[in-house]
Amino acid sequence: MSSRQQTFLSLTRLRAATVGVIVMTAFLLSGCAVGPKYHQPVAPAPPAYKENSNWHPAQPNDQALRGDWWELFQDSRLNRLEEQVDPANQTLKIAQAQYTQARALVRYYRADYFPTVTVGASASRTRISANTVGALAGSTYNDFALPSDVSYQADLWGQVRRSVEAGVDNAQASAADLEDVRLSLHAELALDYFQVETLDAEEQLLNSTVDSYAQALQLTLDRFHGGLASEVDVKQAQTQLETTRAQAIDVQAARAQFEHAVATLIGKPPAEFSLPVAPLNNPPPPIPVGLPSQLLERRPDIAAAERRAAAANADIGVAQAAYYPTVSIGGTGGLESAALSSLLTGPSALWSIGGGALETVFDGGRRHAVSEQARAGYAAAVASYRQTVLNAFQEVEDNLAALSVLQSEAATQDKAVQAAQQSLQLSQTRYTDGATSYLEVVIAQSTALADERTAVQIVGSRMAATVRLIEALGGGWNESQIPSSRDLVARAHTDKTRATAIKDSSTGSASSAE
């Protein structure tokens, strides 16, 4: 074996030994992580929903909520639109990028588990003044060096472990935030879609009413020309007709706005998207509600709030670790020679290893303030978690009550529609027979149209309340879908690929979402 090979071998062993000593020393010095142990905050759940007493109980053949919850409505057009949200919606891409950032931050904190190793190279030529006292006065020499430094700060009090723990908790909260955004966007699309169909049903009703009013106007004109009706009757009939036409135009304007909202949600410019007319007719499907205790596991916003409480608890440990000494270990190795030809020989090797400890004696109360801030942050996170739970129960109860009331209201309103139509027929007959004025017909027409529009709007409100109930129940999500700490690290290599995919999809054309 040549001297050069021997030199490389000795340097490799030296560096390995240095790193090994540092790692073993760090392991021996590592103690328990300071700070309070985390316990999930208590958030009591009621045994049953207050507004669920008369609601449809889940049957064995009912479809349970799952990720594609919109399929419960059995609307193929809605299904196709919902499928376009994930790949094309820009708000969702923001949440995805934020989650990727949170995962990268976990790896940033984990890097402190390992030593920092640096290598370098330098070359210099130096001349010493001849007027300097010493043996080297007036000499000129070269210096070539290949240094390698290893440094490590021992995690003696668990500051690094607590930082990693907080990073993992925040990344898991970001993952839950992503799912919460996804759920909200899909629910918003369904709400806008059913609103469009509700307005289509209203426009259909108004158009058919316009046709009926046009016939009534013609009948009144005929009676006027025959001397059986006054000009007042004609004007009343004409006013009723034009007012209804104006209402139909107003519905078209509202429909256009919701159609534009649907286009934006699926990542398309409104000019490139349109929804064919499809009046809403079917009532909403029954939704399995489940137990209140299950709600804590089914809402991504609750999971995110709980993970942030865990991260805030870990931050207390990070703050407390600052009260203890910092232990650092370092080593240096490499080659140095005055001649380049002898740089890679054994005598050129150099090394050193050592350590030190540093304790802050006085900082003007900075560490105490940081610790107090961390504890207050944890208290705020716990309160936020409990408030999120309360809001979740309120949303479920609100929509259960709305569905129950709307179901009863729909049945009552159907009776009102039938009575109004019968009243209109009687008024028209009385007017034709000359027993009353046209004003009675106008009043009956207005009442019948108002009742029919209310019946249509109730169907739309029932669909909206159903969508909001599904959203309040978590849309089929479960906290088991939150990535574990191992998943966050194991899948780290996919971040670059995902970031590239996000960039590529964001620069694509609008038609690609189809």
Buried (B, 14 or more C-beta within 10 A) or exposed (E): EEEEEEBEEEBEEBBEBBBEBBBEBBEEBBEEBBBEEBEEBEBEBEEEBEBBEEBBEBEEEBBEBEBEBBBBBEBEEBEEBBBBBBBBBEBBBEBBBBBBEBBBBBBEBBEBEEBEBEEEEEEEEEEBEEEEEEEEEEEEEEEBBBBBBBBBBBBBBBBBBBBBBBBBBBBBBBBBBBBBBBBBBBBBBBBBBBBBBBBBBBBBBBBEBBEBBBEBBEBBBEBBEEEEBBEEBBEBBBEBBEEBBEBBEBBEEBBBEBBBBBBBBBBBEBEEBEBEEEBBEEBBBBBBBBEBEBBBBBBBBBBBBBBBBBBBBBBBBBBBBBEBEBBBBBBBBBBBBEEEEBBBBBEBBBBEBEBEEEEEEEEEEEBEEBBEEBBEBBEEBBEBBBEBBEBBBEBBBBBBBBBBBBBEBBEEBEEBBEEBBEBBEBBBEBBEEEEBBBEBBBEBBBBBBEBBBBBBBBBBBBBBBBBBBBBBBBBBBBBEEBBEBEBBBEEBEEBEEBBEBBEEBEEEEBEEBE
